[in-house]
Each structure stands twice: as structure tokens, then as C-alpha cells.
Amino acid sequence: MNALKGIALQVGATFLFTIMSALVRIVSEHVPTGEIVFSRSFFALFPLLALLAWRGEISAAVRTAHPLGHIARGTIGVCAMGLSFAALARIPLADATAIGFAAPLLTVMLAALLLRERVQLYRWAAVVVGLGGVVVMLWPHMHGSFDTPGHMFGALYALMAAAFTAGAMVQVRRLTQTETTASIVFYFQALAALAGLATAGWGWVLPSGREGLLLLTIGFLGGVGQILLTESYRYAPASVVAPFAYSAMLWSLLLGFILFAEIPPLLVLLGGAIVITAGLFVIWRERQLGIDRTREEAATTPPAAPAP
């Protein structure tokens, strides 16, 4: 375990994902969403396969006991990706990022409903408060604080993307019971690329040289970011590295201002702060519950017999 390395990898992954989102916002002016989904997923396969080959994990990546589970995860994940890209084309980068922070809170709800996970009152309270923060963030978009009508739809797309992301995370939890991390990541990227390719008949365009380079970069950054994110959990517990995913808010504010001269409304920032606080509380409670379970197991496990 190396907590500092795990945190550094998480922050690096978050930074790359935010740059990727900014590039999606740029290229979406001329390239349809389905084409961007294909590029994001197809070009991400190259760094992923290179890493798997270097580790000798290609066979582990393609081996699966539940192909239908991967198809379900891929379908939900593609919907989340497409909606998030559609949101980025319509609302400021920081707004889309902040609304996306609702995903961990929605995951708690879905895990309780679908996986029958036990969720105590403290976490339910955090979810309710966090969803209140989402309403605060959505308020400017729903009440004409922006001149562009598409902002309302963009905010709704971002919220729907968060919901589908939560669904994807629940499905990932199911898959981890029998599937390797390599297979989960590989099959999602492959299925997402196929899903994006299936939209070719609905208005794909021939990208210019600049747009083609941006599409390639989007995929590469997504693939490398996924690798860094996965690696971060190898070096530190989720309760240690997960809070640093919220650094995406800082990166999105910075890149949004530099690249697009975007300054989010005060209500968006306030709502984002509420959602982040609620998310951090959920992570903290998960850590405390994990510590308590470990203590209970240690207290109830009989001591090992002395070696002969």
C-alpha cells in the first residue's frame, strides 16, 4: 500500500478526464455525439490493450463467465457516456461536472434497492441533502438564467447521465463477484465502441484534421485516465483515494474559464459544494462501517491454534 501514490494516480486520472471533457465540448460543435462515443471508446482500447499485454492479462480480459452481464453494463454505460457528452455540448464544463457528482449518491439508492445493501439513516440523510444540492444546481438552468434554451436540456442530460452512471456502478458491483477488473474494463470499451459505430448511419461527419486529432486525443486520454484510476485502487483503499475525484471541480472551473471564458452561477457553485459535502460524508461513513465490520470480525473470530 502506498497512499500518496494512490492519491496522485487518482488526481492524475481526474485531471485527464476533465481535459477529455473539455475536448468533447470543443469537438461537439461539429461532430455528432455517437461519433464521439465511438472515438472515446475505440481509441481508448489501444493504451488499455498495451497495458494488458505488458502484464500478460489479455486472456484474463477476454475470459468471462457472464457475457450478458457485460452487455447490460455496456448498455447502461454507453447511455451514461452519450448523455454526458450531450450535456457537455450544451452547458458549461463546471456545471456538467458538478451535476455529475450526483452519481455516487444515486448509487447508494440503487444499491439499496437492487442489491439489497443495508443503508443506514446517516447515509440516507446524506443522499437527501446531496439531492437537494442537485436541485440548487439545476435551478439556474430551469428558470431562464441562461440565454440559450439548450441549457435546460443540457442540465437534464447531465442529471440523466449521473443516474445511468449510478446504474452502471451497481452492475459493476455485480460483475466483480465473478469477473476480473481487466475483463470489466475491456468489454465496456469494446461494447461502447460498437454502440458508437452503430450510430454511423445517423449523421456522422468526416472530421477535419484538427477534429480527427481531437477525437484521437479524447480516446487516448480516456484510456490512460481509466488505467490511472484503476491503478490508484491498487495502492490505497477506496475510502482514501475516492475523495480526490472531487478535484474534478477545480480542474473544470480552471479549464472552463481558460478555454471557454465560463464562470458558473453562484447557485451552481453552492449546489456543487452541497453535493460534494454529502458525497464526502458517504465515503467517510463507508470507511467507518468498514472499520467497524473489521473489528466485529476480529472480535468474533476464535484465535488460531498454536502451531505444533
N, C-alpha and C positions, 0 to 999 in steps of 0.2 A: 504494500500500500504506500502511496506517495500522494498525499492530499494536495500539495502545491502543484504537482504535475497534473493531477486530475482537474483541478480548478483552471489551470492555464489552458488545458485542452478544451474544456467547456466554454471558456471565454473566447478562445480562438474559433471554435465551431460557430458560436453565436455571431461573432463578427462576420464570418464568411457567409452565413445565411442572410445576414442583414444586407451585405453587399449584393448578394444574389437577388434579394427582393428589390433593391434599388434598380438593378439592371432589368429586372422583369418590368418594373414600372416604366422604364425608358423604352424598351423594345415593344411593349404592348401598344404603343401608339400606332404601329403599322403591322404588327404580327398578331394573328388570332391566338386566343388562349390555348386551343388544342395543340397548335404547333409549338407553343412554348412548353406545354406539359411534356410533349414528346422529347424536345431538346433537353429539358431539365433531367428527364429520366434516362434517355438513351446515352447521352454523353457522360452521365454520372456512372454508368456501368464500367467505363474504362479504368478510372482510378480504383474502383471497387474490385474489379477482377484482377488488376495488377497486385493489389494487396493480398487478395485471397490466394493467388498463385505463389506469391513470395512466401506465404505462410503454409502453403500446401493444403489449403482448405477448400479447394474447388469442389472436391467430391462432397464435402460436408454442406456446401452451399446449395448444391443441386439435389441432394438427398432429402426427401420429405415423406412423412407418414400421413400428412393431411393436406393434399393439394387443394381441396375445396376450402379449407381454412385460409390458405394463402390467397385464393381467388376472392374470398369475402373481404379479407384485409386489404387487398389491392383495390377492389371496387370502392370501398369506403375511403381509402387513402387518396385515390385519384379524384374523387369528388371533393375532398378537402383541398387538394392541391389546385384543382381547377377553380374552385370558388375563391381561394386566397389570391390567385393570380388575377381573377376578375375584379376582386376588391382593390388590389394594388393599381389597377388601371383607372380607378375611379376616385379613390380617396387618398389623402396624404399618407406617406410611408409610416409616420409615427402613429397615426390613427389606426391603420390596419394592424400594426404591431401590437398596440395596446389592446384592441378588441380581441386579438388572437390569444391574449393571456387568459381569456375565459376558459380555454380548453382544459387546463388541469382541474378547474373547479367542476366543469361539466363531467370530467372523467370520474370524479368522486361520486356524482349522482348516478352515472351509468353503471359503475362498478357495483354500487349498492343494489341497483335494480336488476341488472343482468347477471352479475357474478355472485350475487348474494353476499357480498363482502359486508362485514359489520362496520357501520359508520356511526360513531358516537356523536353526541349532541354538539361537542365543540366543533367538529369538522362541518356538521350541518350548518351551524351558525356562521362559520367562515364562508361557506358556499353562498348562503343567503346574502351576507354582506358583500361578497365579491360580485354577485349578480346585480346587486344594487349599484355597484360601481360601473358595471356594463351599461346599465340604463343611463347613468350620468354621461358616459362617453357617447352613447347614441343620441342623446338629446340634441346637440347642435345639428346633427345630420337629419334628424326627423322634423326639425322646426325651422328650417329655412335659414340657418346661419351661414350657409354656403350658397353661392350664386349658381352652381352647376346642379341641375336636377339629378344627375347621375350619382351624386354623393350619397343620397338616401339609399339607393340600390347598392352602392359600394359598401356602405356600413352593414347592410343586411347580409350581403355576400360574406363579409368578414366574420359576422356572427355565425352564419351557417357553416363556414369553414371551420370555425372553432368547435362547433357541435360535431361535425364529421371527424375532426381530428381526435376528439374525445372518444368517438366510436372506434376509430382505428386503434387507439391505445388500449381500449378494452379487448379488442380482438388480438392485439399483440400479446397481452397478458395470457390469453387462452393458448396462443401458439407456443409461448415459451415453456409450456408444460411438456411439450414433446419435440419442439423444433429448435435448431441451433440459431444463434444470432445471425450467422452468416446466411443461412437459408432465408430467414425472415427479410433481411435487407435485400438480398439478391432478387428474390421473387417479386418483392414490391417494385423495385426499379424496373425489372423486366416487364411486369404486367402493366405498370404505368406507361412505359414506352409504347407498348402495344395499344393501349387505350388511346394514347395521344395520336398514334399513327392512324387509328380508325376514324379520326375526325378529318383526315386529309381531303375527303370529298366535300367538306363544308367550308370552303373558302380559304384554304391555305394559300400563302403567297410565296413568291420566290424572293427570299431575303437579299438585301444588298450585301456587299462585302462587310460593311460595318455591322449590320444586323446579324449576319451569319456569325461573325466573331463574337458578338454579344450572346447569341444563343449557345454557342460552344462554351463560352465562359460561364454562363449560367449553369449548364450541366456539370462542368468541371468543379465549380465552387460547391455545388450541391453535393457532389460525390465526396469531395475532400472533407466538407463540413460534416457529412454523415460519418465518415471514418473517425474524425477527431471526436465527435460526440460519443460514438461507441467506445472509443479508447478511453475517454475520460472516466467511464464507469469501471474500467479495469483497475484504475489506480486509486479510486476513492469511492465511498458509499454514495448512493444517490442523494441521501439527505445532506451530504456535504457539497456536491457539485451542482445539484439541481437549482439552488437559489441563484446561481450565477447566470442562468439562462435569462434572467430578467435584465441582464446588461444589454439585451437587445433594445430596450427602450432608449438607453443612452446613445447607442450606435444609430438608431433610426432617427432620433432627434438631430444628431450631428449631420448625418448624410442627407436627411430631408432638407435641412437648412442650406447645406453647401450645394447640393445638386439641383434642388427644386425651389429654393427660397421659401420653404414651407415652415410656418410657425403654427403649431396646433392651438386650438382654442383652450382657454383655461379649464373649461369643463372636461375636455378630453384628458388633459393632464391630471386633473383631480380624480376623475374616474379611473384612470390608469393607476394612480397611486393607491386607490382603494383596492383595486383588483390585485395588484402586486402584493399589498399587505396581507390580503386574505390568502393568496397563494403561498406566501412565505409561512403563514400560520399553519396551513395544511401540511406543508413539508415538515415544520417543526413538530407537529403532533404525530406525524408518521414516524419521525425519529424517536420521539418519546415512547410511543407504543411499541416500537421495535426493541427499545432498551428494556421496557417492562416485560415483554414476552421472553426476552433472553434471560432475565432474572428469574422469571417463573419457571422456565425450563431447567435452569441451573438448580433451583431450589427443590424441584420435584424429581430430578434425575438421581438415582442412587449412585453412590461413589463406586468406581470400578474396583474390582477385586485386586488385591496386590499380586504382582507378578510372582510366579513360583521361583 
